[in-house]
Amino acid sequence: MVSVKLDQDTCTACQTCVDTCPMGVFEAQGDKVVVAQEDQCISCRACEASCPVTAIVVED
């Protein structure tokens, strides 16, 4: 099972991961971004690569 970790202390809620993720794993909720559908992650790591503050870690 894939684990998607989003460090809320580092995240700036820029929503790049929301726009980048092809599976809709991330969701904007108010003024923050959350991992909404971790079970949909396909481990492409596009979110890790696109996050400007390296707040995301995907583990297989």
N, C-alpha and C positions, 0 to 999 in steps of 0.2 A: 504494500500500500504506500502511496505517495504522501509525503508530509510537506505542507506548504506553510512556512513561518513568515509572518509579517511583523517586523519590529515596530510597534506603535510609537516608541520613543524616537526612532529615527525617521519614520515615515512623515513626509510633508503633505500628504494627501493630494499630490499633483495629478493623480488618476491616470498616470501613464500605464500602469499595469492593467487597469480597467480597459483601456483602449487597446492594449497590446495582446492580452490573453485571448487566444482563439476559442477557448472553452468557457469563458464567462466565470472563471473561478473567483475573481475579485468583484466587489460591489462598493460603490460610494454610498455611505450612510451618514447623512448630515455633513459634518466637517471632517470626517475621517473615511479611510478605506478599510474594508475588512475582507477576510477570506470567507466567502459566502458558500462556495460549492467546492470544497477541497476534493471531494470524491470524483469530480470531473477532470482533474488535472491529468494531463498526458505526459508530463515531465519534459516538455519542449524547452523549458527554461527561458522562454522569451521574456518573461516578467523579470527574472534575475538580470538578464542582459540589458533591459531597457530602464530599470530603476536607477534614477540619477543619484540616489543616496545609498544604494546597496542595502535596502531595508528588507529584501526578500531572499529567503533561502528555500530551495526545493530539494528535498531528500527522498531518494528512492528506498 
